Amino acid sequence: MQTTSDDEQRLARIGWRASPSPEADVAPPQFLARVVAQHRAGYQLHDGESMFNAQPAAKFLKRDLDPTLRPAVGDFVAVAPGSPPTIERILPRRTELKRGAAGENHKRQIIATNVDAVFVLVGLDGDFNAARIERYLLLIQGSGAAPVVVLTKADRTDDAEATRAELRQRLPVEVEIFAVNAKAADSVAPLLRWLGPGGTAVLVGSSGAGKSTLTNTLLGHERQATGAVREHDSRGRHTTTHRALLPLPSGGCLIDTPGMRELKLTGEEELDEGQFADIDELAQSCRFGDCTHMSEPGCAVQAALADGRLDPARWQNYQKLRDELAAAADTLEAQLRRKSESRVLTKALNRRLGEKYGRH
């Protein structure tokens, strides 16, 4: 796509970065836009100047299409003009944040694409849960985006820095952690590092964690609805009902998301990377290669638990995530195997029908 300086300034408002890939070329009369919201009736797009409604091309509506291959919030898309305009193609994604879809199946669901940072919001109240933060980081690990932990409601507690320091000991050093008052612009100013021109961040966290409050502060005005949280668990109602991408005064874009009740792994995550690399390293030092880390002599994991080098709560969460990930991976593998077998059977059936009745 050949762009002028005016085009580049316009597209930068929606987070576009010129790509050297030929797949990013968009030839007239098609034009470039970004998905800012998805509804049952279609999509909302932004071209850097205005927002408009669009419909997906027929190929995106096939029932058996992998959901991750459909347009998602954050995608840059090639759009054909018309009434309504039509999304013809998804441009290559530079990052992709996804989770396992809710329910019994193990399909993957896109949370957001083309984001530079994922802000994991957790309230410094009854919402705080270090194990849930580790689960978020595991999902973010393979996305290509940088994880940033944002501890909100720092103005409501005297222990904000102590909690942040304790969490700092549990998480990898490369994961940034901020304790903020989401209502104060000066308190959230450090987050603007990821929200300059061309930058995009997505907010994730449970309902009541302060995502909409933070969004309003970064916007500089009240746009997103906010609500009170329940006293017994500090959870809120879903004041944000769908994912939405918002251009910010700082030049970047922010994607707000509804609170997530279920945070399922996709089955593709790797526990021996990222925040659990130290546990994997300990396991490599066990005397026996098939050590279960329960009662075997020479177990490095049990030794680290005994002398305080490994937090018992963190070890328990690791075991829980390991078991869940193994189950998800097995289910995903079984689904792929069934799909492959189904394709083979379909081809065989078509061949027999062709031999019997001839091809038309």
Backbone hydrogen bonds in HBPLUS format (Angstrom, degrees):
<---DONOR---> <-ACCEPTOR-->    atom                        ^
c    i                          cat <-CA-CA->   ^        H-A-AA   ^      H-
h    n   atom  resd res      DA  || num        DHA   H-A  angle D-A-AA Bond
n    s   type  num  typ     dist DA aas  dist angle  dist       angle   num
A0008-GLU N   A0004-THR O   2.93 MM   4  6.23 161.0  1.97 153.4 158.2     1
A0009-GLN N   A0005-SER O   3.02 MM   4  6.22 155.4  2.08 143.8 149.7     2
A0010-ARG N   A0006-ASP O   2.98 MM   4  6.18 158.8  2.03 146.9 153.0     3
A0011-LEU N   A0007-ASP O   2.79 MM   4  6.00 168.7  1.81 159.7 162.6     4
A0012-ALA N   A0008-GLU O   2.88 MM   4  5.86 143.1  2.02 139.3 149.2     5
A0013-ARG N   A0010-ARG O   3.26 MM   3  5.65 145.1  2.39 104.1 113.0     6
A0014-ILE N   A0011-LEU O   3.00 MM   3  5.51 153.1  2.07 111.5 119.4     7
A0016-TRP N   A0011-LEU O   3.17 MM   5  5.39 163.1  2.20 138.0 133.8     8
A0015-GLY N   A0012-ALA O   3.06 MM   3  4.90 164.5  2.09 105.1 106.7     9
A0024-ALA N   A0021-SER O   2.96 MM   3  5.58 163.9  1.99 117.9 123.2    10
A0025-ASP N   A0022-PRO O   3.06 MM   3  5.47 166.4  2.08 114.3 118.2    11
A0030-GLN N   A0027-ALA O   3.06 MM   3  5.73 128.7  2.34 135.8 130.0    12
A0031-PHE N   A0079-VAL O   2.92 MM  48  5.29 150.3  2.00 140.5 149.1    13
A0079-VAL N   A0031-PHE O   2.84 MM  48  5.29 165.1  1.86 155.8 160.9    14
A0033-ALA N   A0077-VAL O   3.14 MM  44  5.59 150.1  2.23 152.7 160.6    15
A0077-VAL N   A0033-ALA O   2.86 MM  44  5.59 165.3  1.88 156.3 161.1    16
A0034-ARG N   A0046-HIS O   2.88 MM  12  5.32 155.3  1.94 142.3 149.8    17
A0046-HIS N   A0034-ARG O   2.93 MM  12  5.32 142.6  2.07 140.7 152.7    18
A0035-VAL N   A0075-ASP O   2.83 MM  40  5.39 159.9  1.87 156.9 163.8    19
A0074-GLY N   A0035-VAL O   2.98 MM  39  5.44 165.7  2.00 141.4 145.1    20
A0036-VAL N   A0044-GLN O   2.89 MM   8  5.68 165.2  1.91 150.1 154.5    21
A0245-LEU N   A0036-VAL O   2.77 MM 209  4.49 150.2  1.85 131.1 138.7    22
A0037-ALA N   A0044-GLN O   3.34 MM   7  5.05 145.6  2.46 140.4 135.2    23
A0044-GLN N   A0037-ALA O   2.90 MM   7  5.05 166.8  1.92 141.9 141.3    24
A0039-HIS N   A0042-GLY O   2.73 MM   3  5.22 171.3  1.73 175.9 174.4    25
A0042-GLY N   A0039-HIS O   3.12 MM   3  5.22 157.3  2.18 103.7 110.8    26
A0043-TYR N   A0054-ALA O   3.01 MM  11  5.29 177.0  2.01 160.3 159.8    27
A0054-ALA N   A0043-TYR O   2.91 MM  11  5.29 150.4  2.00 146.5 148.2    28
A0045-LEU N   A0052-PHE O   2.78 MM   7  5.43 171.2  1.78 168.8 170.3    29
A0052-PHE N   A0045-LEU O   2.89 MM   7  5.43 153.9  1.96 146.3 153.8    30
A0047-ASP N   A0050-SER O   3.21 MM   3  5.98 157.9  2.26 157.9 160.2    31
A0055-GLN N   A0085-PRO O   3.02 MM  30  6.44 162.8  2.05 157.9 160.1    32
A0087-ILE N   A0055-GLN O   2.82 MM  32  6.15 159.3  1.87 150.7 157.7    33
A0057-ALA N   A0087-ILE O   2.97 MM  30  5.62 137.7  2.16 155.4 149.8    34
A0060-PHE N   A0057-ALA O   3.02 MM   3  5.78 154.1  2.08 122.1 128.9    35
A0061-LEU N   A0058-ALA O   2.95 MM   3  5.30 160.7  1.98 114.4 120.9    36
A0065-LEU N   A0062-LYS O   3.22 MM   3  5.44 166.1  2.24 112.1 114.8    37
A0069-LEU N   A0066-ASP O   2.84 MM   3  5.55 165.5  1.86 127.2 132.1    38
A0070-ARG N   A0067-PRO O   3.18 MM   3  5.50 166.6  2.20 111.0 114.3    39
A0075-ASP N   A0072-ALA O   2.99 MM   3  5.65 165.3  2.01 142.6 145.2    40
A0113-THR N   A0073-VAL O   3.16 MM  40  6.55 144.9  2.29 144.8 153.6    41
A0091-LEU N   A0076-PHE O   2.90 MM  15  5.60 168.2  1.91 156.7 158.8    42
A0078-ALA N   A0089-ARG O   2.86 MM  11  5.14 158.4  1.91 144.2 151.6    43
A0088-GLU N   A0078-ALA O   2.87 MM  10  5.66 159.2  1.91 160.7 167.4    44
A0080-ALA N   A0086-THR O   2.84 MM   6  5.18 163.5  1.87 154.1 155.8    45
A0086-THR N   A0080-ALA O   2.96 MM   6  5.18 161.2  2.00 148.2 153.9    46
A0114-ASN N   A0095-THR O   2.96 MM  19  4.73 163.2  1.98 129.0 127.2    47
A0096-GLU N   A0143-SER O   3.10 MM  47  5.01 156.8  2.15 135.9 141.8    48
A0097-LEU N   A0112-ALA O   2.93 MM  15  5.43 168.8  1.95 174.1 177.0    49
A0111-ILE N   A0097-LEU O   2.77 MM  14  5.53 168.5  1.79 148.1 151.1    50
A0112-ALA N   A0097-LEU O   3.39 MM  15  5.43 158.9  2.44 136.4 140.3    51
A0099-ARG N   A0109-GLN O   2.91 MM  10  5.37 152.4  1.99 147.7 156.1    52
A0109-GLN N   A0099-ARG O   2.74 MM  10  5.37 163.5  1.76 166.9 171.1    53
A0100-GLY N   A0264-LYS O   2.82 MM 164  4.78 170.4  1.83 134.5 132.6    54
A0101-ALA N   A0107-LYS O   2.77 MM   6  5.52 171.7  1.78 159.5 157.6    55
A0116-ASP N   A0200-THR O   2.69 MM  84  5.48 159.4  1.73 148.1 153.7    56
A0146-ALA N   A0116-ASP O   2.93 MM  30  6.19 175.5  1.93 136.4 136.1    57
A0117-ALA N   A0200-THR O   3.36 MM  83  6.80 149.1  2.46 144.7 150.7    58
A0202-VAL N   A0117-ALA O   3.07 MM  85  6.60 149.1  2.16 149.4 157.5    59
A0118-VAL N   A0146-ALA O   2.84 MM  28  6.11 156.7  1.89 153.8 155.6    60
A0148-VAL N   A0118-VAL O   2.92 MM  30  5.95 155.2  1.98 161.0 153.7    61
A0119-PHE N   A0202-VAL O   2.83 MM  83  6.04 154.0  1.90 158.2 166.2    62
A0204-VAL N   A0119-PHE O   2.96 MM  85  6.21 162.6  1.99 166.1 162.9    63
A0120-VAL N   A0148-VAL O   2.79 MM  28  6.04 159.1  1.83 151.5 158.8    64
A0150-VAL N   A0120-VAL O   2.83 MM  30  5.76 174.2  1.83 144.0 146.0    65
A0121-LEU N   A0204-VAL O   2.85 MM  83  6.11 168.4  1.87 174.0 170.1    66
A0122-VAL N   A0150-VAL O   3.08 MM  28  6.40 157.7  2.13 153.6 156.1    67
A0152-THR N   A0122-VAL O   2.97 MM  30  6.04 143.4  2.11 129.0 139.6    68
A0124-LEU N   A0152-THR O   2.89 MM  28  5.92 149.7  1.99 145.0 150.0    69
A0128-PHE N   A0125-ASP O   3.20 MM   3  5.84 164.8  2.23 119.4 123.1    70
A0133-ILE N   A0129-ASN O   3.21 MM   4  6.59 150.0  2.31 146.2 154.7    71
A0134-GLU N   A0130-ALA O   3.08 MM   4  6.43 154.8  2.14 148.7 154.7    72
A0135-ARG N   A0131-ALA O   3.07 MM   4  6.39 146.5  2.19 141.6 150.8    73
A0136-TYR N   A0132-ARG O   2.98 MM   4  6.33 157.8  2.03 150.3 155.3    74
A0137-LEU N   A0133-ILE O   2.96 MM   4  6.27 161.7  1.99 152.6 157.5    75
A0138-LEU N   A0134-GLU O   3.00 MM   4  6.21 144.5  2.13 141.8 150.9    76
A0139-LEU N   A0135-ARG O   3.16 MM   4  6.51 152.7  2.24 148.2 154.5    77
A0139-LEU N   A0136-TYR O   3.08 MM   3  5.22 117.9  2.49  98.3 113.0    78
A0140-ILE N   A0136-TYR O   2.95 MM   4  6.24 153.1  2.02 151.6 159.9    79
A0141-GLN N   A0137-LEU O   2.95 MM   4  5.88 137.7  2.13 139.9 150.1    80
A0143-SER N   A0140-ILE O   2.87 MM   3  5.22 166.1  1.89 123.3 127.5    81
A0149-VAL N   A0176-GLU O   2.92 MM  27  6.19 158.0  1.97 169.9 163.0    82
A0178-PHE N   A0149-VAL O   2.90 MM  29  6.32 158.3  1.95 158.9 165.7    83
A0151-LEU N   A0178-PHE O   2.66 MM  27  5.94 166.1  1.68 172.3 170.9    84
A0180-VAL N   A0151-LEU O   2.79 MM  29  6.08 159.6  1.83 155.9 162.1    85
A0156-ARG N   A0153-LYS O   3.00 MM   3  5.46 164.3  2.03 113.5 118.4    86
A0154-ALA N   A0180-VAL O   3.00 MM  26  5.24 169.6  2.01 137.4 134.8    87
A0163-THR N   A0159-ASP O   2.90 MM   4  6.05 161.2  1.93 159.0 163.7    88
A0164-ARG N   A0160-ALA O   2.95 MM   4  6.16 158.4  2.00 147.1 153.7    89
A0165-ALA N   A0161-GLU O   2.87 MM   4  6.02 156.4  1.93 144.2 150.5    90
A0166-GLU N   A0162-ALA O   2.97 MM   4  6.17 152.2  2.05 143.6 151.1    91
A0167-LEU N   A0163-THR O   2.92 MM   4  6.13 158.5  1.97 149.7 155.5    92
A0168-ARG N   A0164-ARG O   2.84 MM   4  6.00 142.7  1.98 141.0 152.3    93
A0169-GLN N   A0166-GLU O   3.25 MM   3  5.43 132.3  2.49  97.7 108.7    94
A0170-ARG N   A0167-LEU O   2.93 MM   3  5.09 138.9  2.10 102.1 114.5    95
A0171-LEU N   A0167-LEU O   3.08 MM   4  6.33 139.9  2.25 155.3 165.9    96
A0175-VAL N   A0172-PRO O   3.09 MM   3  5.69 162.3  2.12 117.6 123.1    97
A0184-ALA N   A0181-ASN O   2.96 MM   3  5.63 167.6  1.97 126.7 130.7    98
A0187-SER N   A0184-ALA O   3.10 MM   3  5.30 127.4  2.39 100.7 114.2    99
A0188-VAL N   A0184-ALA O   3.24 MM   4  6.59 148.8  2.34 152.0 159.9   100
A0191-LEU N   A0188-VAL O   2.97 MM   3  5.74 154.5  2.04 124.8 131.8   101
A0192-LEU N   A0189-ALA O   2.96 MM   3  5.52 160.6  2.00 120.7 126.8   102
A0193-ARG N   A0190-PRO O   3.46 MM   3  6.13 170.1  2.47 112.5 115.3   103
A0194-TRP N   A0191-LEU O   3.19 MM   3  6.13 160.8  2.22 124.3 126.6   104
A0195-LEU N   A0192-LEU O   2.94 MM   3  4.69 157.7  1.99 101.8 109.1   105
A0252-GLY N   A0195-LEU O   2.99 MM  57  4.34 116.6  2.41 141.9 124.9   106
A0199-GLY N   A0196-GLY O   2.89 MM   3  5.39 159.6  1.93 143.8 145.6   107
A0253-CYS N   A0199-GLY O   2.85 MM  54  6.30 151.1  1.93 149.9 159.7   108
A0201-ALA N   A0253-CYS O   3.07 MM  52  6.55 152.4  2.15 150.4 156.5   109
A0255-ILE N   A0201-ALA O   2.83 MM  54  6.25 153.8  1.90 150.7 158.9   110
A0203-LEU N   A0255-ILE O   2.84 MM  52  6.15 163.1  1.87 174.4 172.5   111
A0209-ALA N   A0206-SER O   3.18 MM   3  5.73 150.3  2.27 138.8 137.2   112
A0236-GLY N   A0207-SER O   2.96 MM  29  4.75 157.5  2.02  97.3 100.5   113
A0214-LEU N   A0210-GLY O   2.94 MM   4  6.06 163.4  1.96 150.3 154.4   114
A0215-THR N   A0211-LYS O   2.92 MM   4  6.13 156.0  1.98 146.6 154.0   115
A0216-ASN N   A0212-SER O   2.96 MM   4  6.18 161.0  2.00 148.3 152.2   116
A0217-THR N   A0213-THR O   3.09 MM   4  6.36 155.5  2.15 147.0 153.6   117
A0218-LEU N   A0214-LEU O   2.97 MM   4  6.21 161.4  2.00 155.1 159.5   118
A0219-LEU N   A0215-THR O   2.89 MM   4  6.07 145.9  2.00 147.7 158.0   119
A0220-GLY N   A0216-ASN O   2.88 MM   4  6.01 136.6  2.07 139.7 151.3   120
A0230-ARG N   A0235-ARG O   2.71 MM   5  5.46 165.0  1.73 153.3 153.0   121
A0234-SER N   A0230-ARG O   2.80 MM   4  4.95 132.7  2.03 142.4 150.4   122
A0239-THR N   A0237-ARG O   2.93 MM   2  5.77 119.9  2.30 113.8  97.0   123
A0244-ALA N   A0256-ASP O   3.03 MM  12  5.49 153.7  2.10 151.0 157.7   124
A0256-ASP N   A0244-ALA O   2.95 MM  12  5.49 151.2  2.03 159.7 156.6   125
A0246-LEU N   A0254-LEU O   2.72 MM   8  5.20 160.3  1.76 147.8 154.6   126
A0254-LEU N   A0246-LEU O   2.91 MM   8  5.20 158.8  1.95 141.0 147.2   127
A0248-LEU N   A0252-GLY O   2.82 MM   4  5.49 164.9  1.84 165.3 160.5   128
A0251-GLY N   A0248-LEU O   3.02 MM   3  5.55 165.8  2.04 117.8 122.0   129
A0277-ALA N   A0274-GLY O   3.29 MM   3  5.67 163.8  2.32 120.1 119.6   130
A0280-ASP N   A0276-PHE O   3.25 MM   4  6.61 161.3  2.29 152.3 157.2   131
A0281-GLU N   A0277-ALA O   2.95 MM   4  6.18 149.2  2.05 142.9 151.8   132
A0282-LEU N   A0278-ASP O   2.94 MM   4  6.23 151.5  2.02 143.1 150.3   133
A0283-ALA N   A0279-ILE O   2.95 MM   4  6.24 159.5  1.99 150.0 155.3   134
A0284-GLN N   A0280-ASP O   3.07 MM   4  6.35 141.1  2.23 141.2 151.0   135
A0285-SER N   A0282-LEU O   2.86 MM   3  5.27 148.2  1.97 108.8 119.1   136
A0286-CYS N   A0283-ALA O   3.26 MM   3  5.44 168.0  2.27 107.4 110.9   137
A0287-ARG N   A0298-GLY O   3.02 MM  11  4.99 153.8  2.09 127.6 135.4   138
A0291-CYS N   A0288-PHE O   3.22 MM   3  5.23 149.8  2.32 115.2 112.6   139
A0303-ALA N   A0299-CYS O   3.12 MM   4  6.32 150.5  2.21 141.4 150.1   140
A0304-ALA N   A0300-ALA O   2.98 MM   4  6.15 151.0  2.07 140.1 147.1   141
A0305-LEU N   A0301-VAL O   2.98 MM   4  6.30 147.4  2.08 147.2 156.7   142
A0306-ALA N   A0302-GLN O   2.94 MM   4  6.13 150.0  2.04 142.3 150.4   143
A0307-ASP N   A0303-ALA O   3.04 MM   4  6.30 152.8  2.12 148.7 154.6   144
A0309-ARG N   A0304-ALA O   2.93 MM   5  4.90 118.5  2.32 145.1 153.5   145
A0310-LEU N   A0304-ALA O   3.07 MM   6  5.21 151.8  2.15 123.2 117.9   146
A0314-ARG N   A0311-ASP O   3.07 MM   3  5.23 119.1  2.45 101.3 116.2   147
A0315-TRP N   A0311-ASP O   2.97 MM   4  6.28 155.0  2.03 155.2 163.0   148
A0316-GLN N   A0312-PRO O   2.92 MM   4  6.17 155.5  1.98 149.8 156.0   149
A0317-ASN N   A0313-ALA O   3.01 MM   4  6.24 154.5  2.08 142.1 148.9   150
A0318-TYR N   A0314-ARG O   2.89 MM   4  6.10 152.2  1.97 144.8 152.9   151
A0319-GLN N   A0315-TRP O   3.01 MM   4  6.30 158.4  2.06 148.0 152.7   152
A0320-LYS N   A0316-GLN O   3.00 MM   4  6.27 156.8  2.06 146.4 152.9   153
A0321-LEU N   A0317-ASN O   2.88 MM   4  6.10 165.9  1.90 154.0 157.4   154
A0322-ARG N   A0318-TYR O   2.81 MM   4  5.95 155.5  1.87 149.6 157.3   155
A0323-ASP N   A0319-GLN O   3.01 MM   4  6.19 164.7  2.03 149.8 152.5   156
A0324-GLU N   A0320-LYS O   3.01 MM   4  6.19 163.5  2.04 148.8 153.9   157
A0325-LEU N   A0321-LEU O   2.78 MM   4  5.83 157.6  1.83 147.9 154.6   158
A0326-ALA N   A0322-ARG O   2.93 MM   4  6.11 154.3  2.00 146.0 152.9   159
A0327-ALA N   A0323-ASP O   3.06 MM   4  6.29 158.4  2.11 147.0 152.2   160
A0328-ALA N   A0324-GLU O   2.92 MM   4  6.16 158.9  1.96 148.6 154.7   161
A0329-ALA N   A0325-LEU O   2.85 MM   4  5.98 158.7  1.89 148.5 154.5   162
A0330-ASP N   A0326-ALA O   2.97 MM   4  6.15 156.1  2.03 145.0 151.2   163
A0331-THR N   A0327-ALA O   3.01 MM   4  6.22 160.0  2.05 147.3 152.6   164
A0332-LEU N   A0328-ALA O   2.86 MM   4  6.03 160.5  1.90 149.2 155.1   165
A0333-GLU N   A0329-ALA O   2.88 MM   4  6.04 158.7  1.93 146.7 152.6   166
A0334-ALA N   A0330-ASP O   2.93 MM   4  6.14 155.5  1.99 145.1 152.1   167
A0335-GLN N   A0331-THR O   2.90 MM   4  6.15 155.8  1.96 149.8 156.2   168
A0336-LEU N   A0332-LEU O   2.96 MM   4  6.22 159.6  2.01 149.8 155.2   169
A0337-ARG N   A0333-GLU O   2.90 MM   4  6.10 153.0  1.97 146.0 153.9   170
A0338-ARG N   A0334-ALA O   2.88 MM   4  6.13 158.7  1.93 148.8 154.3   171
A0339-LYS N   A0335-GLN O   2.91 MM   4  6.12 154.5  1.98 146.1 153.5   172
A0340-SER N   A0336-LEU O   2.92 MM   4  6.12 155.8  1.98 145.0 151.4   173
A0341-GLU N   A0337-ARG O   2.89 MM   4  6.13 162.0  1.93 151.2 156.1   174
A0342-SER N   A0338-ARG O   2.85 MM   4  5.99 150.6  1.93 143.5 151.9   175
A0343-ARG N   A0339-LYS O   3.00 MM   4  6.29 152.1  2.08 144.6 151.3   176
A0344-VAL N   A0340-SER O   3.06 MM   4  6.39 157.0  2.12 148.2 154.3   177
A0345-LEU N   A0341-GLU O   2.94 MM   4  6.19 163.1  1.97 150.9 155.1   178
A0346-THR N   A0342-SER O   2.88 MM   4  6.06 155.4  1.94 147.7 154.8   179
A0347-LYS N   A0343-ARG O   2.95 MM   4  6.16 159.8  1.99 149.3 154.3   180
A0348-ALA N   A0344-VAL O   2.96 MM   4  6.20 159.6  2.00 149.5 155.3   181
A0349-LEU N   A0345-LEU O   2.87 MM   4  6.08 158.8  1.92 148.5 154.2   182
A0350-ASN N   A0346-THR O   2.90 MM   4  6.09 163.9  1.93 150.7 155.1   183
A0351-ARG N   A0347-LYS O   2.90 MM   4  6.09 150.2  1.99 144.8 153.3   184
A0352-ARG N   A0348-ALA O   2.98 MM   4  6.27 158.5  2.03 149.3 154.4   185
A0353-LEU N   A0349-LEU O   2.92 MM   4  6.16 162.5  1.95 153.9 158.9   186
A0354-GLY N   A0350-ASN O   2.86 MM   4  5.99 152.3  1.94 141.8 149.9   187
A0355-GLU N   A0351-ARG O   2.92 MM   4  6.17 151.8  2.00 146.5 153.8   188
A0356-LYS N   A0352-ARG O   2.95 MM   4  6.15 149.9  2.04 145.2 153.4   189
A0357-TYR N   A0353-LEU O   2.82 MM   4  5.84 168.6  1.84 153.5 157.0   190
A0358-GLY N   A0354-GLY O   2.72 MM   4  4.60 131.0  1.96 122.6 132.6   191
